[in-house]
Amino acid sequence: MLPGLKDRHDRRLVKSAVLGGVSAAVTALRAGTREAVAALARPWDVEPLVEAAVRIPATAFDDVVVVDLQPDADPMTVTARLGDGAHLVMRAVGDNDRGEWRPVRMVAAGAPVPVINPEMSYTFPLPDGATRDDLRWICLALEDVSEAMGDRIYTMPGRPMTDETEELGQGETRQTRGLAWHVGPNGYLEASVSRHEIFDGATPTWSYFNGMVHGLADDAACLLNVSIRVNEKPVVRLLLSAPRARLDAAATALAAAAELDPRGPGARAL
């Protein structure tokens, strides 16, 4: 949390504390591109933000006023009003010790401000064998984490897989394999593995595992990321977003599962 934020009754000081983050979000939304917004927002918030931004007059972004700050909320949130009456809702990044904010929703004038879910991080070492059937492991890991949050989803590893190769310049090539499909009534799951290589005869290859499931009950979602490099022990990084009660239940479920199998979520694939 920003130092002393709770005790700042002077609205000018409060606005100054959040204006940098609001300004960055407004700049990205004014651009109206997926790339600009994705640099700030969670993946599952990008499309709603972009779709809302393109419906707002460009002049509305010239008049932005911070109208509400909730330092004690879970998570800490700030709301800014645009010139046309629409509202931009943002959440604090982490403990917000650097005054950083992440855009979450654009709300039309007169519409209620949505409830913003808190987040929880969870890490564990990438288990041996996860790279042998990497996409299946990612999918099953997301299944297990979703179940820990209270949602049962079922992946379909037989679905068509994308396979793309890109030339990134200076001899670097990226090959990406991925899967994506709907899970449950409104959920959506994506899994991908990217392998990078520089053809100089000296640089070792490196890879990234990425997974995401969102649109679950209560707007719950989960991100999975792993970076795999030579001479480094890969760590699985999970980010869970859900109501606090469901995050607490997930933390308990994941800890109990680790007692039974320390290899972590997705161990069924090994």
N, C-alpha and C positions, 0 to 999 in steps of 0.2 A: 504494500500500500504506500501511496505517496506520503512522505514524512509530514506529520501534523495535519493531514487532510481533514480529519474529523473536526479539528478545532478551527478551521478557517471559515469564519462566518462572513468575511468580506467576499461578496460575489465576484469582485474583480479578480481576486487572487485565485478563486476556484476556476474561473474561466481561463485564466492564464495557465493553470496547471494542466488543463485538458486540451487547450486550443491547438497545440502542435499535432496531437493525434487526430483530432477532428479535421484539421486542415489537410493532413495527408490523405485521409479517407475521402474527403470532398474532391481533392485533386484526382484520385483514382476513379471515382464515380463520374466525375465530369468527363473524363476520357471515354468512359462507357465501354471499354474493352475488357474482355475476360482476363487478359494477361495482367492489366493494371490492377484489377480488383483482386485477382488471385494472389498477388504479392502481399496482400494484407489480410484477406479473409480466410476462414476455414473453407476447404473445398466444397462442403455441402451448402455453404452460404453464398457462394459465388454467383450461381445462376439467378437466385431470387434477387440479389442486389443489382445485378446487371439489368435484369428485366424491369425492375422498378426504376432504375436510373434513366433508362432511355425514354420513359414516359414523363419525366420531369423536365420542364422548360430549362434550357441552359442558364437563363438569367436567375433562376432560383438558387443556383449555387453561389451567386455573388453576395447573398445576404444570409449568413449562417449565424445563429445565436444559440449558445449553450443554455438550455432551459431547465435541465434537471440533472442532478448528480446523486447517485446512491452509493456512498462509500461503504455502507454496512451491508449492502446486498450481497447475495451469493449467486453469481459473481458480482463484483463491483461494476456498475454500469453508468453510462452517461448518455443523455439524449440531447441532440441538437435539432433546432427547428430551421428548416430552409425557407427561402423567400416565398414559396407558394403554399406554405403551411404544412408540407410533409415533414416527417421526423426521421432522423437518422439515429439508430440505436447502436451503441458501441459497448464492448465489454473490455475490461482491463486485461492486459496480457500478463499472465503469471501473477506475481505478487505486486506488480505495477510499481516496483521501486524506481523505474526509469520513466514513469509517466507515459507508458505506451498503451494504445487502444486499438482494438480490432473491430472493424465494422461487422455488424450482424444482420440488421434488417433496415430497409427503408419502409416507412409506414405512411400511408396516404393521410392527408389532413382529415381529422375527425375519427380515424380508425384507432382502435385500442392498441397500446404498445404490448407486444408479445412478451411472454415469460422467457427469459434467457437461461438456458441450462448451465450449471457449473461444469467444470472439467476436472479430470483426474489423470495423472500420468502413472504408468506402470512399466517397468523395465525388467528384462531377464536375458541371460545369455542365449544367443542363437544355438539351439541344440544340434548336436552332431547328426548328420543325415538330412537336415532340412533342405540342403541344396540339391539333393538327389531328385526329389520331386517337388521342386520349389513352389510352383503355383498351387499344387494341392495342399502343401503345408500352410501357405498363406490363407487359403480359403478355410481350412479347418481351424486355424488359429482364430480367425474372425468369427467362425461359428461358436467356438468355445467362449470367447469374450462376450459375444452377444448373449449367449445363454447365461453367463455370469451376471449380466445386467437385467436378466429376466425375459429375454426374447429368444425364442427357438427359431432359428433359420436353418435352411438346408441348402447347401451349395450343390451345383450340378457340374462336376468336373468334365463331363462329356460334351459340354457346350462348345461351340466354335471358338477358336483361339486366334487372336491377331498376332501377326509376326511382321515387324517392320524394322528396317535398317536405315539409319540416317547418317549422313556425312556431316560432322559438326565443324569441320575446318581444322587446319594444321595437323592433318593426319589422324584426327580422332573420329572414331566410328562408334555409334550407339545402336545396339540391337535390342529391341523391346518385344517381349512376348506378354500377352495379357488376356484376361477373361473378364467379362462383365455380364450381369444378368439381374433380374428382379428377384427379390426374396420377400415373401410375405405380401400383404396387401399393398404396402407403399414403400417397402424397403428396396434398396439397390446396393449391390456389392460389386466392387472392382478389385482386381488383383493384377499386378504386373511385376515383371522382372526385367531390369535393364542391365545390359553388359556393355561396359565401355572398354575400348581398346585404342591405343595409339601405336601405329605401325612404325616404330623407330627402332625395334629390336632390343630396347632396353627397359621401357616402362611396363610394369606388370598390369594386367587387366584389373578392373574393379567393377563391382556390381551393386545394384540397389534393389531391395525388395520393397514394394509399396502395396498397401491394401487399404480399403476403406469400405465401410458399410454405414449407410445412413437411411433416414426415413423410417426408423423403427418407432415403436410406441413412445409417446411423450417426446418425440423428436430426438430420440437417442441416436448416437452415432459413435463410430470408433475409427481411428486412424492407426495404421501399422507401418513402421518404417525400419529398415535395416540397411546399414552400409557395410559392404564386405570388401576389405582391402587386405593385401598381403601383410603378414606379420601383425595383424590386429585381430583381437577376439571380437567377433561381431556381437552387437547388443541389439536386441529387439526393443523398440520404443513404441509403446502404445499410448494413445491419447483417447480417453473415454469422455463422452459428453452426454449427460443425462441428469434428471432431477437428483438432488442430493441423496435421497433415500436409496435410489437405485445405484448410485455410485458407491455408497457405503456397503450395500449388499454385494456389489461386484468385488469390492476389495476383500470382503470376508470370503466370498466364494473362490477367488483366485488364490488367496492364501491357503485355504483348505485344500484346493487342488494341488498346489505346489508341495504340500506335505505328502500327498499320495504319489505324485510324479513330478520331481523337480525339473523335468525338461520343459515344463510350462505349457501354455495353450498350443494346440496343434500337434501334441505328441502322438496322437492317433495315426498321424501320417508317417511316422518313423518306423 
